[in-house]
Amino acid sequence: MNSDLLTDAARQAVLLGLETTGPVLLVILVVGLVVGTLQAATQIQDQSVGFVVRVLAVVLALVVLLPWMLDRLAVYSTDLFERIPSMI
C-alpha cells in the first residue's frame, strides 16, 4: 500500500468537502451580514427574523447548488472506487 496514494485521496476528499460546502457557507455569511446590517439600521432586535431569513437562503442555495454538489461527489466517489485496487 502506497502512502502517497492514501494521502492524495485524503487531500482530494478534504478539498472536495471545502469546494462543496464553500458556496453554501458564503451564502450564509453574506445573508447574515445583510440581515444584521438591516436589523441594526432599523433597530429590529428579534433574533427569529435573522434566523428565518438565513434558513430560507440556505434552502434556496441548496436547491440551486445540490445538483452540482451531487455531481462532484459522484465523480469523486467513482474515481476513488476505480483507484482502490491500486491502493491495496
N, C-alpha and C positions, 0 to 999 in steps of 0.2 A: 504494500500500500504506500503510495507516494504522498507525503505530507503536503507537497506543493499543490496537488490536485484538491485535497481537502481544504486547504487554506483558500484557494481560489474559489471553490464552491461556497465557502462561508462568506468570503468577501462579496461575492455576487449576491448572496441572499441578503446581506445587510444593505447593500446598495439598492436592491430591488425594494426592500422594505421602506427605505428612505424615499425612493422615487415614487412609490405608490401612495405613501401617506403624506408626502410633502404638499401636494396641491390642496388636500383637504385641510391640513393644518394651516396653510396660508390663507384659505378662505375663513377659517375660524379667527385667525389673527386680524385680518382686515375688517371683518364684520364686528368683532369685539371692539376694535379701536373706533370704528364709526359710531357704533351704538353708545359706547362710553362717552365719546365727544358730544353726541346729541343729548345724552342724559345730563351731562354736566352743563351744557348750554341751556337746556330747558328746565333744569333742576328737578327732573323726574328721577326719584331715587328708588323706584320699585325694581327689585332685583329680577322679578319674573319677566319683565319686558326684555331685558338683555338676554336672558336665558332662552326664551321662546324664539327670539329672532335668530340667535346662534344655532339653535336646533333646526329651525327651518332652513337656514343657509347650509348646514351640513347635509341635511336630507337632499336638498336641491343639488349640491355639489356631488353627492354620491350617485344620484340619478344620472347626472351628466357624465361623470368620470368612471362609473363602475364598469361599463363595457371595456374601456381601455385598461383599467386595472386588472380585470379578469384575463384579458388577452396577454398582458405582460406576465402574470402569474402562470398562465398555461404554457407560454413559451419557455419560461424558466424551468417549470416542472418537467416538461418534455425533454429539454436539454439535460437536466440533471439525471433523469432516468436513463437517457442514452449514454451518459458518462459513467454510470455506476459500474459496468463491467471493467472499465479501465481503472477504476479506483480500488478494486479488490485485488 
